[in-house]
Amino acid sequence: MSRFTPINIPQENNLPLVIHFTRTSPTFSRQARIEALQGLVNRCSRAIESCLEAIDEALATIEQGDKHRTSLNDIRAEMPADLHRGLSQMTEDVQMRTREDVEAIGRSLRTLIDCKRGAEQGLAEARRAA
């Protein structure tokens, strides 16, 4: 059973601050503000897409674990009890960690959606002011 590798968005925690600074800093020209905010909207969109792909992969891993567990139960009588217990536990552990990863990705996804909304609002304001 494969285990997906969770995505890593290292700048996620900084995005709200970057968006706020970009929206409010007097050091940006109007055009530079528009370009920067458009870039942030695009960055958030790509990261959101990555989160959704990771969730799809995680759900496939969980589903594969369910099938694996069913297969193990079908052949239970044909293998030593210790082996069955060990394989069942490994399958359960992978599924549990995968579910935890899905929760973490979900938190990242919520942050990214909020960030994208903030960047879009700032972009609309900057365009109106231009």
N, CA, C and O atoms as a printed pandas DataFrame, in Angstrom:
     atom_number atom_name residue_name chain_id  residue_number  x_coord  y_coord  z_coord
0              1         N          MET        A               1    0.854   -1.176    0.000
1              2        CA          MET        A               1    0.000    0.000    0.000
2              3         C          MET        A               1    0.892    1.228    0.000
3              4         O          MET        A               1    1.804    1.343    0.819
4              5         N          SER        A               2    0.627    2.143   -0.917
5              6        CA          SER        A               2    1.471    3.342   -0.996
6              7         C          SER        A               2    1.017    4.382    0.025
7              8         O          SER        A               2   -0.136    4.409    0.454
8              9         N          ARG        A               3    1.937    5.208    0.384
9             10        CA          ARG        A               3    1.662    6.292    1.337
10            11         C          ARG        A               3    1.997    7.579    0.620
11            12         O          ARG        A               3    3.138    7.772    0.201
12            13         N          PHE        A               4    1.028    8.464    0.470
13            14        CA          PHE        A               4    1.311    9.703   -0.250
14            15         C          PHE        A               4    2.159   10.631    0.595
15            16         O          PHE        A               4    2.172   10.534    1.822
16            17         N          THR        A               5    2.856   11.517   -0.061
17            18        CA          THR        A               5    3.679   12.500    0.633
18            19         C          THR        A               5    2.891   13.792    0.712
19            20         O          THR        A               5    2.533   14.344   -0.328
20            21         N          PRO        A               6    2.608   14.293    1.896
21            22        CA          PRO        A               6    1.810   15.517    1.998
22            23         C          PRO        A               6    2.538   16.702    1.365
23            24         O          PRO        A               6    3.766   16.775    1.350
24            25         N          ILE        A               7    1.739   17.616    0.851
25            26        CA          ILE        A               7    2.333   18.798    0.241
26            27         C          ILE        A               7    2.894   19.702    1.328
27            28         O          ILE        A               7    2.479   19.639    2.485
28            29         N          ASN        A               8    3.810   20.511    0.952
29            30        CA          ASN        A               8    4.424   21.438    1.892
30            31         C          ASN        A               8    4.292   22.844    1.325
31            32         O          ASN        A               8    4.788   23.124    0.234
32            33         N          ILE        A               9    3.638   23.713    2.048
33            34        CA          ILE        A               9    3.484   25.097    1.628
34            35         C          ILE        A               9    4.172   25.958    2.683
35            36         O          ILE        A               9    3.511   26.451    3.597
36            37         N          PRO        A              10    5.482   26.147    2.574
37            38        CA          PRO        A              10    6.215   26.822    3.641
38            39         C          PRO        A              10    5.816   28.278    3.853
39            40         O          PRO        A              10    5.939   28.789    4.966
40            41         N          GLN        A              11    5.348   28.946    2.823
41            42        CA          GLN        A              11    5.010   30.358    2.953
42            43         C          GLN        A              11    3.575   30.576    3.440
43            44         O          GLN        A              11    3.141   31.716    3.606
44            45         N          GLU        A              12    2.851   29.499    3.665
45            46        CA          GLU        A              12    1.447   29.604    4.030
46            47         C          GLU        A              12    1.220   30.532    5.220
47            48         O          GLU        A              12    0.308   31.358    5.197
48            49         N          ASN        A              13    2.033   30.402    6.248
49            50        CA          ASN        A              13    1.842   31.210    7.448
50            51         C          ASN        A              13    2.100   32.683    7.187
51            52         O          ASN        A              13    1.572   33.540    7.896
52            53         N          ASN        A              14    2.908   32.988    6.176
53            54        CA          ASN        A              14    3.229   34.379    5.874
54            55         C          ASN        A              14    2.244   35.019    4.903
55            56         O          ASN        A              14    2.208   36.245    4.788
56            57         N          LEU        A              15    1.465   34.239    4.221
57            58        CA          LEU        A              15    0.586   34.798    3.193
58            59         C          LEU        A              15   -0.353   35.886    3.714
59            60         O          LEU        A              15   -0.454   36.933    3.075
60            61         N          PRO        A              16   -1.043   35.695    4.837
61            62        CA          PRO        A              16   -1.929   36.774    5.297
62            63         C          PRO        A              16   -1.167   38.088    5.526
63            64         O          PRO        A              16   -1.667   39.162    5.191
64            65         N          LEU        A              17    0.019   38.003    6.087
65            66        CA          LEU        A              17    0.824   39.199    6.327
66            67         C          LEU        A              17    1.285   39.828    5.010
67            68         O          LEU        A              17    1.234   41.047    4.849
68            69         N          VAL        A              18    1.728   39.000    4.079
69            70        CA          VAL        A              18    2.175   39.504    2.772
70            71         C          VAL        A              18    1.018   40.199    2.048
71            72         O          VAL        A              18    1.191   41.274    1.475
72            73         N          ILE        A              19   -0.146   39.583    2.079
73            74        CA          ILE        A              19   -1.312   40.171    1.407
74            75         C          ILE        A              19   -1.699   41.483    2.077
75            76         O          ILE        A              19   -1.973   42.470    1.393
76            77         N          HIS        A              20   -1.725   41.505    3.404
77            78        CA          HIS        A              20   -2.059   42.750    4.119
78            79         C          HIS        A              20   -1.051   43.849    3.775
79            80         O          HIS        A              20   -1.443   44.978    3.481
80            81         N          PHE        A              21    0.227   43.529    3.809
81            82        CA          PHE        A              21    1.266   44.514    3.494
82            83         C          PHE        A              21    1.107   45.018    2.063
83            84         O          PHE        A              21    1.206   46.219    1.810
84            85         N          THR        A              22    0.862   44.111    1.137
85            86        CA          THR        A              22    0.718   44.489   -0.266
86            87         C          THR        A              22   -0.507   45.382   -0.461
87            88         O          THR        A              22   -0.479   46.315   -1.263
88            89         N          ARG        A              23   -1.571   45.093    0.269
89            90        CA          ARG        A              23   -2.799   45.907    0.138
90            91         C          ARG        A              23   -2.639   47.290    0.745
91            92         O          ARG        A              23   -3.239   48.249    0.260
92            93         N          THR        A              24   -1.843   47.409    1.795
93            94        CA          THR        A              24   -1.846   48.661    2.566
94            95         C          THR        A              24   -0.564   49.481    2.480
95            96         O          THR        A              24   -0.572   50.648    2.872
96            97         N          SER        A              25    0.511   48.932    1.995
97            98        CA          SER        A              25    1.786   49.644    2.012
98            99         C          SER        A              25    1.795   50.816    1.031
99           100         O          SER        A              25    1.443   50.655   -0.138
100          101         N          PRO        A              26    2.199   51.995    1.510
101          102        CA          PRO        A              26    2.271   53.154    0.610
102          103         C          PRO        A              26    3.481   53.099   -0.326
103          104         O          PRO        A              26    3.615   53.945   -1.211
104          105         N          THR        A              27    4.357   52.116   -0.140
105          106        CA          THR        A              27    5.566   52.043   -0.978
106          107         C          THR        A              27    5.285   51.477   -2.371
107          108         O          THR        A              27    6.117   51.617   -3.268
108          109         N          PHE        A              28    4.136   50.844   -2.566
109          110        CA          PHE        A              28    3.795   50.275   -3.871
110          111         C          PHE        A              28    3.127   51.332   -4.744
111          112         O          PHE        A              28    2.270   52.082   -4.276
112          113         N          SER        A              29    3.527   51.390   -6.022
113          114        CA          SER        A              29    2.749   52.183   -6.976
114          115         C          SER        A              29    1.454   51.422   -7.238
115          116         O          SER        A              29    1.362   50.238   -6.914
116          117         N          ARG        A              30    0.462   52.073   -7.813
117          118        CA          ARG        A              30   -0.813   51.390   -8.075
118          119         C          ARG        A              30   -0.599   50.182   -8.978
119          120         O          ARG        A              30   -1.136   49.104   -8.725
120          121         N          GLN        A              31    0.189   50.370  -10.033
121          122        CA          GLN        A              31    0.425   49.266  -10.965
122          123         C          GLN        A              31    1.186   48.129  -10.283
123          124         O          GLN        A              31    0.865   46.958  -10.488
124          125         N          ALA        A              32    2.176   48.461   -9.486
125          126        CA          ALA        A              32    2.940   47.429   -8.775
126          127         C          ALA        A              32    2.040   46.676   -7.790
127          128         O          ALA        A              32    2.168   45.462   -7.631
128          129         N          ARG        A              33    1.134   47.399   -7.132
129          130        CA          ARG        A              33    0.193   46.761   -6.189
130          131         C          ARG        A              33   -0.711   45.781   -6.941
131          132         O          ARG        A              33   -0.932   44.659   -6.486
132          133         N          ILE        A              34   -1.227   46.210   -8.087
133          134        CA          ILE        A              34   -2.105   45.349   -8.889
134          135         C          ILE        A              34   -1.350   44.093   -9.320
135          136         O          ILE        A              34   -1.872   42.984   -9.204
136          137         N          GLU        A              35   -0.139   44.261   -9.810
137          138        CA          GLU        A              35    0.648   43.118  -10.268
138          139         C          GLU        A              35    0.989   42.177   -9.112
139          140         O          GLU        A              35    0.915   40.956   -9.252
140          141         N          ALA        A              36    1.358   42.749   -7.985
141          142        CA          ALA        A              36    1.704   41.924   -6.830
142          143         C          ALA        A              36    0.483   41.147   -6.325
143          144         O          ALA        A              36    0.586   39.958   -6.023
144          145         N          LEU        A              37   -0.653   41.807   -6.236
145          146        CA          LEU        A              37   -1.853   41.130   -5.764
146          147         C          LEU        A              37   -2.320   40.071   -6.754
147          148         O          LEU        A              37   -2.796   39.010   -6.349
148          149         N          GLN        A              38   -2.187   40.350   -8.052
149          150        CA          GLN        A              38   -2.552   39.336   -9.047
150          151         C          GLN        A              38   -1.643   38.120   -8.900
151          152         O          GLN        A              38   -2.104   36.983   -9.010
152          153         N          GLY        A              39   -0.366   38.351   -8.655
153          154        CA          GLY        A              39    0.568   37.248   -8.425
154          155         C          GLY        A              39    0.199   36.438   -7.190
155          156         O          GLY        A              39    0.318   35.213   -7.189
156          157         N          LEU        A              40   -0.249   37.124   -6.136
157          158        CA          LEU        A              40   -0.652   36.423   -4.919
158          159         C          LEU        A              40   -1.923   35.611   -5.143
159          160         O          LEU        A              40   -2.050   34.503   -4.622
160          161         N          VAL        A              41   -2.865   36.153   -5.915
161          162        CA          VAL        A              41   -4.085   35.402   -6.246
162          163         C          VAL        A              41   -3.697   34.130   -7.005
163          164         O          VAL        A              41   -4.197   33.045   -6.709
164          165         N          ASN        A              42   -2.801   34.278   -7.985
165          166        CA          ASN        A              42   -2.367   33.117   -8.766
166          167         C          ASN        A              42   -1.647   32.088   -7.885
167          168         O          ASN        A              42   -1.864   30.883   -8.018
168          169         N          ARG        A              43   -0.803   32.571   -7.001
169          170        CA          ARG        A              43   -0.064   31.683   -6.092
170          171         C          ARG        A              43   -1.025   30.909   -5.194
171          172         O          ARG        A              43   -0.869   29.703   -4.998
172          173         N          CYS        A              44   -2.012   31.606   -4.654
173          174        CA          CYS        A              44   -3.009   30.932   -3.809
174          175         C          CYS        A              44   -3.791   29.901   -4.626
175          176         O          CYS        A              44   -4.060   28.801   -4.141
176          177         N          SER        A              45   -4.150   30.247   -5.844
177          178        CA          SER        A              45   -4.906   29.316   -6.697
178          179         C          SER        A              45   -4.107   28.041   -6.953
179          180         O          SER        A              45   -4.653   26.940   -6.883
180          181         N          ARG        A              46   -2.823   28.187   -7.247
181          182        CA          ARG        A              46   -1.981   27.003   -7.486
182          183         C          ARG        A              46   -1.864   26.163   -6.217
183          184         O          ARG        A              46   -1.931   24.936   -6.279
184          185         N          ALA        A              47   -1.691   26.809   -5.080
185          186        CA          ALA        A              47   -1.563   26.075   -3.818
186          187         C          ALA        A              47   -2.876   25.373   -3.458
187          188         O          ALA        A              47   -2.858   24.256   -2.941
188          189         N          ILE        A              48   -4.006   26.017   -3.726
189          190        CA          ILE        A              48   -5.313   25.397   -3.473
190          191         C          ILE        A              48   -5.452   24.150   -4.343
191          192         O          ILE        A              48   -5.901   23.106   -3.871
192          193         N          GLU        A              49   -5.069   24.262   -5.603
193          194        CA          GLU        A              49   -5.126   23.110   -6.510
194          195         C          GLU        A              49   -4.234   21.974   -5.990
195          196         O          GLU        A              49   -4.625   20.808   -6.045
196          197         N          SER        A              50   -3.057   22.303   -5.496
197          198        CA          SER        A              50   -2.159   21.282   -4.935
198          199         C          SER        A              50   -2.794   20.602   -3.724
199          200         O          SER        A              50   -2.677   19.387   -3.561
200          201         N          CYS        A              51   -3.459   21.373   -2.884
201          202        CA          CYS        A              51   -4.145   20.792   -1.714
202          203         C          CYS        A              51   -5.238   19.826   -2.161
203          204         O          CYS        A              51   -5.370   18.733   -1.611
204          205         N          LEU        A              52   -6.011   20.228   -3.148
205          206        CA          LEU        A              52   -7.094   19.358   -3.622
206          207         C          LEU        A              52   -6.549   18.067   -4.223
207          208         O          LEU        A              52   -7.120   16.997   -4.016
208          209         N          GLU        A              53   -5.452   18.161   -4.964
209          210        CA          GLU        A              53   -4.822   16.956   -5.507
210          211         C          GLU        A              53   -4.316   16.055   -4.388
211          212         O          GLU        A              53   -4.457   14.834   -4.464
212          213         N          ALA        A              54   -3.731   16.640   -3.359
213          214        CA          ALA        A              54   -3.224   15.845   -2.235
214          215         C          ALA        A              54   -4.366   15.161   -1.497
215          216         O          ALA        A              54   -4.224   14.020   -1.057
216          217         N          ILE        A              55   -5.489   15.844   -1.358
217          218        CA          ILE        A              55   -6.653   15.234   -0.706
218          219         C          ILE        A              55   -7.171   14.069   -1.540
219          220         O          ILE        A              55   -7.508   13.019   -0.993
220          221         N          ASP        A              56   -7.239   14.247   -2.873
221          222        CA          ASP        A              56   -7.664   13.139   -3.743
222          223         C          ASP        A              56   -6.754   11.929   -3.564
223          224         O          ASP        A              56   -7.224   10.796   -3.465
224          225         N          GLU        A              57   -5.455   12.181   -3.525
225          226        CA          GLU        A              57   -4.492   11.094   -3.364
226          227         C          GLU        A              57   -4.654   10.416   -1.995
227          228         O          GLU        A              57   -4.569    9.193   -1.885
228          229         N          ALA        A              58   -4.885   11.212   -0.978
229          230        CA          ALA        A              58   -5.067   10.654    0.368
230          231         C          ALA        A              58   -6.321    9.794    0.439
231          232         O          ALA        A              58   -6.311    8.719    1.037
232          233         N          LEU        A              59   -7.399   10.272   -0.174
233          234        CA          LEU        A              59   -8.632    9.484   -0.163
234          235         C          LEU        A              59   -8.446    8.162   -0.904
235          236         O          LEU        A              59   -8.998    7.138   -0.501
236          237         N          ALA        A              60   -7.669    8.187   -1.987
237          238        CA          ALA        A              60   -7.376    6.947   -2.707
238          239         C          ALA        A              60   -6.562    5.995   -1.820
239          240         O          ALA        A              60   -6.775    4.783   -1.852
240          241         N          THR        A              61   -5.638    6.539   -1.036
241          242        CA          THR        A              61   -4.836    5.718   -0.124
242          243         C          THR        A              61   -5.717    5.074    0.940
243          244         O          THR        A              61   -5.553    3.897    1.260
244          245         N          ILE        A              62   -6.646    5.844    1.482
245          246        CA          ILE        A              62   -7.560    5.307    2.490
246          247         C          ILE        A              62   -8.438    4.215    1.883
247          248         O          ILE        A              62   -8.653    3.169    2.496
248          249         N          GLU        A              63   -8.946    4.467    0.667
249          250        CA          GLU        A              63   -9.774    3.467   -0.009
250          251         C          GLU        A              63   -8.969    2.192   -0.292
251          252         O          GLU        A              63   -9.472    1.082   -0.123
252          253         N          GLN        A              64   -7.736    2.363   -0.718
253          254        CA          GLN        A              64   -6.867    1.216   -0.976
254          255         C          GLN        A              64   -6.650    0.423    0.318
255          256         O          GLN        A              64   -6.597   -0.807    0.292
256          257         N          GLY        A              65   -6.525    1.119    1.433
257          258        CA          GLY        A              65   -6.373    0.449    2.727
258          259         C          GLY        A              65   -7.596   -0.371    3.089
259          260         O          GLY        A              65   -7.475   -1.468    3.634
260          261         N          ASP        A              66   -8.786    0.162    2.785
261          262        CA          ASP        A              66  -10.015   -0.589    3.046
262          263         C          ASP        A              66  -10.039   -1.880    2.228
263          264         O          ASP        A              66  -10.419   -2.937    2.730
264          265         N          LYS        A              67   -9.626   -1.780    0.962
265          266        CA          LYS        A              67   -9.587   -2.980    0.110
266          267         C          LYS        A              67   -8.540   -3.968    0.626
267          268         O          LYS        A              67   -8.756   -5.180    0.625
268          269         N          HIS        A              68   -7.412   -3.431    1.064
269          270        CA          HIS        A              68   -6.335   -4.276    1.589
270          271         C          HIS        A              68   -6.819   -5.018    2.833
271          272         O          HIS        A              68   -6.563   -6.212    2.992
272          273         N          ARG        A              69   -7.509   -4.314    3.697
273          274        CA          ARG        A              69   -8.024   -4.938    4.924
274          275         C          ARG        A              69   -9.030   -6.045    4.589
275          276         O          ARG        A              69   -9.018   -7.104    5.215
276          277         N          THR        A              70   -9.899   -5.801    3.603
277          278        CA          THR        A              70  -10.868   -6.823    3.183
278          279         C          THR        A              70  -10.148   -8.053    2.648
279          280         O          THR        A              70  -10.514   -9.186    2.961
280          281         N          SER        A              71   -9.107   -7.814    1.829
281          282        CA          SER        A              71   -8.323   -8.936    1.292
282          283         C          SER        A              71   -7.659   -9.726    2.414
283          284         O          SER        A              71   -7.642  -10.957    2.391
284          285         N          LEU        A              72   -7.117   -9.015    3.389
285          286        CA          LEU        A              72   -6.481   -9.693    4.521
286          287         C          LEU        A              72   -7.488  -10.562    5.276
287          288         O          LEU        A              72   -7.183  -11.684    5.679
288          289         N          ASN        A              73   -8.688  -10.021    5.457
289          290        CA          ASN        A              73   -9.705  -10.797    6.173
290          291         C          ASN        A              73  -10.135  -12.018    5.366
291          292         O          ASN        A              73  -10.468  -13.056    5.939
292          293         N          ASP        A              74  -10.128  -11.898    4.035
293          294        CA          ASP        A              74  -10.508  -13.032    3.186
294          295         C          ASP        A              74   -9.520  -14.185    3.293
295          296         O          ASP        A              74   -9.911  -15.348    3.192
296          297         N          ILE        A              75   -8.238  -13.872    3.496
297          298        CA          ILE        A              75   -7.225  -14.934    3.554
298          299         C          ILE        A              75   -6.717  -15.178    4.976
299          300         O          ILE        A              75   -5.678  -15.809    5.168
300          301         N          ARG        A              76   -7.433  -14.692    5.941
301          302        CA          ARG        A              76   -7.016  -14.781    7.348
302          303         C          ARG        A              76   -6.683  -16.205    7.780
303          304         O          ARG        A              76   -5.682  -16.427    8.462
304          305         N          ALA        A              77   -7.503  -17.158    7.392
305          306        CA          ALA        A              77   -7.303  -18.548    7.829
306          307         C          ALA        A              77   -6.050  -19.161    7.212
307          308         O          ALA        A              77   -5.533  -20.157    7.717
308          309         N          GLU        A              78   -5.563  -18.574    6.128
309          310        CA          GLU        A              78   -4.423  -19.151    5.423
310          311         C          GLU        A              78   -3.080  -18.581    5.885
311          312         O          GLU        A              78   -2.043  -18.950    5.333
312          313         N          MET        A              79   -3.070  -17.705    6.866
313          314        CA          MET        A              79   -1.797  -17.124    7.319
314          315         C          MET        A              79   -1.705  -17.173    8.834
315          316         O          MET        A              79   -2.719  -17.233    9.528
316          317         N          PRO        A              80   -0.478  -17.147    9.340
317          318        CA          PRO        A              80   -0.311  -17.134   10.800
318          319         C          PRO        A              80   -0.997  -15.909   11.416
319          320         O          PRO        A              80   -1.023  -14.832   10.820
320          321         N          ALA        A              81   -1.540  -16.090   12.597
321          322        CA          ALA        A              81   -2.286  -15.018   13.264
322          323         C          ALA        A              81   -1.419  -13.780   13.486
323          324         O          ALA        A              81   -1.889  -12.653   13.326
324          325         N          ASP        A              82   -0.151  -13.991   13.857
325          326        CA          ASP        A              82    0.745  -12.849   14.091
326          327         C          ASP        A              82    0.951  -12.032   12.828
327          328         O          ASP        A              82    0.966  -10.802   12.871
328          329         N          LEU        A              83    1.109  -12.723   11.697
329          330        CA          LEU        A              83    1.283  -12.027   10.421
330          331         C          LEU        A              83    0.030  -11.237   10.070
331          332         O          LEU        A              83    0.120  -10.086    9.644
332          333         N          HIS        A              84   -1.123  -11.841   10.246
333          334        CA          HIS        A              84   -2.382  -11.154    9.958
334          335         C          HIS        A              84   -2.536   -9.916   10.832
335          336         O          HIS        A              84   -2.887   -8.840   10.347
336          337         N          ARG        A              85   -2.268  -10.080   12.138
337          338        CA          ARG        A              85   -2.369   -8.941   13.065
338          339         C          ARG        A              85   -1.410   -7.827   12.653
339          340         O          ARG        A              85   -1.787   -6.655   12.626
340          341         N          GLY        A              86   -0.162   -8.198   12.331
341          342        CA          GLY        A              86    0.836   -7.198   11.948
342          343         C          GLY        A              86    0.451   -6.454   10.686
343          344         O          GLY        A              86    0.555   -5.229   10.634
344          345         N          LEU        A              87    0.007   -7.177    9.668
345          346        CA          LEU        A              87   -0.393   -6.513    8.411
346          347         C          LEU        A              87   -1.634   -5.646    8.610
347          348         O          LEU        A              87   -1.732   -4.551    8.057
348          349         N          SER        A              88   -2.565   -6.141    9.395
349          350        CA          SER        A              88   -3.766   -5.350    9.683
350          351         C          SER        A              88   -3.408   -4.064   10.424
351          352         O          SER        A              88   -3.947   -2.998   10.124
352          353         N          GLN        A              89   -2.498   -4.168   11.390
353          354        CA          GLN        A              89   -2.081   -2.997   12.158
354          355         C          GLN        A              89   -1.359   -1.996   11.263
355          356         O          GLN        A              89   -1.579   -0.790   11.376
356          357         N          MET        A              90   -0.492   -2.493   10.367
357          358        CA          MET        A              90    0.204   -1.586    9.443
358          359         C          MET        A              90   -0.790   -0.841    8.560
359          360         O          MET        A              90   -0.652    0.365    8.350
360          361         N          THR        A              91   -1.775   -1.539    8.051
361          362        CA          THR        A              91   -2.798   -0.921    7.203
362          363         C          THR        A              91   -3.552    0.142    7.986
363          364         O          THR        A              91   -3.781    1.246    7.491
364          365         N          GLU        A              92   -3.933   -0.196    9.207
365          366        CA          GLU        A              92   -4.663    0.747   10.059
366          367         C          GLU        A              92   -3.805    1.982   10.371
367          368         O          GLU        A              92   -4.311    3.105   10.366
368          369         N          ASP        A              93   -2.517    1.777   10.641
369          370        CA          ASP        A              93   -1.613    2.897   10.945
370          371         C          ASP        A              93   -1.480    3.848    9.754
371          372         O          ASP        A              93   -1.513    5.067    9.920
372          373         N          VAL        A              94   -1.330    3.284    8.556
373          374        CA          VAL        A              94   -1.214    4.123    7.358
374          375         C          VAL        A              94   -2.495    4.927    7.161
375          376         O          VAL        A              94   -2.445    6.120    6.860
376          377         N          GLN        A              95   -3.625    4.279    7.330
377          378        CA          GLN        A              95   -4.896    4.989    7.166
378          379         C          GLN        A              95   -5.051    6.095    8.208
379          380         O          GLN        A              95   -5.521    7.187    7.889
380          381         N          MET        A              96   -4.659    5.818    9.451
381          382        CA          MET        A              96   -4.782    6.827   10.500
382          383         C          MET        A              96   -3.890    8.038   10.183
383          384         O          MET        A              96   -4.333    9.183   10.286
384          385         N          ARG        A              97   -2.628    7.776    9.796
385          386        CA          ARG        A              97   -1.725    8.889    9.458
386          387         C          ARG        A              97   -2.235    9.647    8.241
387          388         O          ARG        A              97   -2.105   10.869    8.171
388          389         N          THR        A              98   -2.803    8.944    7.301
389          390        CA          THR        A              98   -3.338    9.598    6.105
390          391         C          THR        A              98   -4.515   10.492    6.482
391          392         O          THR        A              98   -4.640   11.603    5.967
392          393         N          ARG        A              99   -5.367   10.020    7.366
393          394        CA          ARG        A              99   -6.489   10.863    7.812
394          395         C          ARG        A              99   -5.979   12.110    8.537
395          396         O          ARG        A              99   -6.528   13.198    8.363
396          397         N          GLU        A             100   -4.945   11.956    9.339
397          398        CA          GLU        A             100   -4.342   13.114   10.017
398          399         C          GLU        A             100   -3.771   14.098    8.993
399          400         O          GLU        A             100   -3.890   15.312    9.155
400          401         N          ASP        A             101   -3.152   13.565    7.944
401          402        CA          ASP        A             101   -2.617   14.429    6.888
402          403         C          ASP        A             101   -3.736   15.175    6.170
403          404         O          ASP        A             101   -3.584   16.349    5.830
404          405         N          VAL        A             102   -4.854   14.502    5.940
405          406        CA          VAL        A             102   -5.992   15.153    5.291
406          407         C          VAL        A             102   -6.489   16.308    6.154
407          408         O          VAL        A             102   -6.831   17.370    5.633
408          409         N          GLU        A             103   -6.529   16.107    7.460
409          410        CA          GLU        A             103   -6.946   17.198    8.356
410          411         C          GLU        A             103   -5.988   18.378    8.257
411          412         O          GLU        A             103   -6.426   19.528    8.211
412          413         N          ALA        A             104   -4.690   18.109    8.225
413          414        CA          ALA        A             104   -3.696   19.189    8.106
414          415         C          ALA        A             104   -3.821   19.905    6.761
415          416         O          ALA        A             104   -3.738   21.131    6.693
416          417         N          ILE        A             105   -4.020   19.136    5.702
417          418        CA          ILE        A             105   -4.200   19.747    4.384
418          419         C          ILE        A             105   -5.466   20.587    4.380
419          420         O          ILE        A             105   -5.494   21.659    3.776
420          421         N          GLY        A             106   -6.504   20.120    5.039
421          422        CA          GLY        A             106   -7.754   20.882    5.124
422          423         C          GLY        A             106   -7.554   22.215    5.824
423          424         O          GLY        A             106   -8.120   23.227    5.411
424          425         N          ARG        A             107   -6.751   22.221    6.881
425          426        CA          ARG        A             107   -6.455   23.489    7.557
426          427         C          ARG        A             107   -5.697   24.427    6.623
427          428         O          ARG        A             107   -5.992   25.621    6.567
428          429         N          SER        A             108   -4.718   23.890    5.888
429          430        CA          SER        A             108   -3.982   24.699    4.917
430          431         C          SER        A             108   -4.914   25.238    3.846
431          432         O          SER        A             108   -4.806   26.392    3.432
432          433         N          LEU        A             109   -5.817   24.400    3.411
433          434        CA          LEU        A             109   -6.759   24.799    2.369
434          435         C          LEU        A             109   -7.641   25.954    2.839
435          436         O          LEU        A             109   -7.874   26.900    2.088
436          437         N          ARG        A             110   -8.130   25.883    4.071
437          438        CA          ARG        A             110   -8.947   26.983    4.608
438          439         C          ARG        A             110   -8.147   28.285    4.653
439          440         O          ARG        A             110   -8.658   29.342    4.286
440          441         N          THR        A             111   -6.903   28.208    5.099
441          442        CA          THR        A             111   -6.046   29.400    5.154
442          443         C          THR        A             111   -5.832   29.963    3.753
443          444         O          THR        A             111   -5.925   31.172    3.540
444          445         N          LEU        A             112   -5.549   29.088    2.811
445          446        CA          LEU        A             112   -5.297   29.540    1.439
446          447         C          LEU        A             112   -6.532   30.178    0.810
447          448         O          LEU        A             112   -6.420   31.172    0.092
448          449         N          ILE        A             113   -7.696   29.619    1.072
449          450        CA          ILE        A             113   -8.936   30.204    0.534
450          451         C          ILE        A             113   -9.152   31.592    1.124
451          452         O          ILE        A             113   -9.511   32.521    0.400
452          453         N          ASP        A             114   -8.939   31.745    2.427
453          454        CA          ASP        A             114   -9.056   33.071    3.049
454          455         C          ASP        A             114   -8.049   34.047    2.455
455          456         O          ASP        A             114   -8.372   35.207    2.197
456          457         N          CYS        A             115   -6.820   33.568    2.240
457          458        CA          CYS        A             115   -5.780   34.424    1.662
458          459         C          CYS        A             115   -6.155   34.851    0.246
459          460         O          CYS        A             115   -5.990   36.010   -0.134
460          461         N          LYS        A             116   -6.658   33.901   -0.521
461          462        CA          LYS        A             116   -7.034   34.226   -1.904
462          463         C          LYS        A             116   -8.150   35.266   -1.905
463          464         O          LYS        A             116   -8.119   36.203   -2.702
464          465         N          ARG        A             117   -9.125   35.114   -1.030
465          466        CA          ARG        A             117  -10.213   36.110   -0.949
466          467         C          ARG        A             117   -9.662   37.488   -0.599
467          468         O          ARG        A             117  -10.063   38.492   -1.189
468          469         N          GLY        A             118   -8.742   37.530    0.363
469          470        CA          GLY        A             118   -8.145   38.813    0.741
470          471         C          GLY        A             118   -7.373   39.439   -0.403
471          472         O          GLY        A             118   -7.452   40.647   -0.623
472          473         N          ALA        A             119   -6.629   38.625   -1.132
473          474        CA          ALA        A             119   -5.869   39.139   -2.274
474          475         C          ALA        A             119   -6.805   39.609   -3.381
475          476         O          ALA        A             119   -6.553   40.632   -4.017
476          477         N          GLU        A             120   -7.879   38.869   -3.612
477          478        CA          GLU        A             120   -8.857   39.275   -4.635
478          479         C          GLU        A             120   -9.537   40.584   -4.257
479          480         O          GLU        A             120   -9.748   41.447   -5.109
480          481         N          GLN        A             121   -9.879   40.734   -2.979
481          482        CA          GLN        A             121  -10.487   41.988   -2.526
482          483         C          GLN        A             121   -9.514   43.144   -2.684
483          484         O          GLN        A             121   -9.892   44.221   -3.144
484          485         N          GLY        A             122   -8.259   42.923   -2.304
485          486        CA          GLY        A             122   -7.246   43.961   -2.465
486          487         C          GLY        A             122   -7.025   44.306   -3.926
487          488         O          GLY        A             122   -6.838   45.474   -4.266
488          489         N          LEU        A             123   -7.043   43.310   -4.787
489          490        CA          LEU        A             123   -6.885   43.528   -6.218
490          491         C          LEU        A             123   -8.037   44.360   -6.769
491          492         O          LEU        A             123   -7.826   45.280   -7.559
492          493         N          ALA        A             124   -9.245   44.035   -6.353
493          494        CA          ALA        A             124  -10.411   44.815   -6.805
494          495         C          ALA        A             124  -10.318   46.257   -6.322
495          496         O          ALA        A             124  -10.616   47.184   -7.074
496          497         N          GLU        A             125   -9.903   46.452   -5.067
497          498        CA          GLU        A             125   -9.733   47.816   -4.538
498          499         C          GLU        A             125   -8.657   48.578   -5.304
499          500         O          GLU        A             125   -8.828   49.752   -5.631
500          501         N          ALA        A             126   -7.545   47.898   -5.589
501          502        CA          ALA        A             126   -6.444   48.555   -6.294
502          503         C          ALA        A             126   -6.863   48.915   -7.718
503          504         O          ALA        A             126   -6.480   49.972   -8.218
504          505         N          ARG        A             127   -7.615   48.085   -8.358
505          506        CA          ARG        A             127   -8.083   48.376   -9.721
506          507         C          ARG        A             127   -9.066   49.544   -9.726
507          508         O          ARG        A             127   -9.045   50.379  -10.631
508          509         N          ARG        A             128   -9.929   49.595   -8.706
509          510        CA          ARG        A             128  -10.880   50.718   -8.625
510          511         C          ARG        A             128  -10.142   52.036   -8.381
511          512         O          ARG        A             128  -10.537   53.084   -8.891
512          513         N          ALA        A             129   -9.073   51.967   -7.598
513          514        CA          ALA        A             129   -8.311   53.182   -7.275
514          515         C          ALA        A             129   -7.444   53.641   -8.445
515          516         O          ALA        A             129   -7.035   54.801   -8.498
516          517         N          ALA        A             130   -7.167   52.746   -9.371
517          518        CA          ALA        A             130   -6.281   53.078  -10.503
518          519         C          ALA        A             130   -6.941   53.897  -11.546
519          520         O          ALA        A             130   -6.314   54.245  -12.546
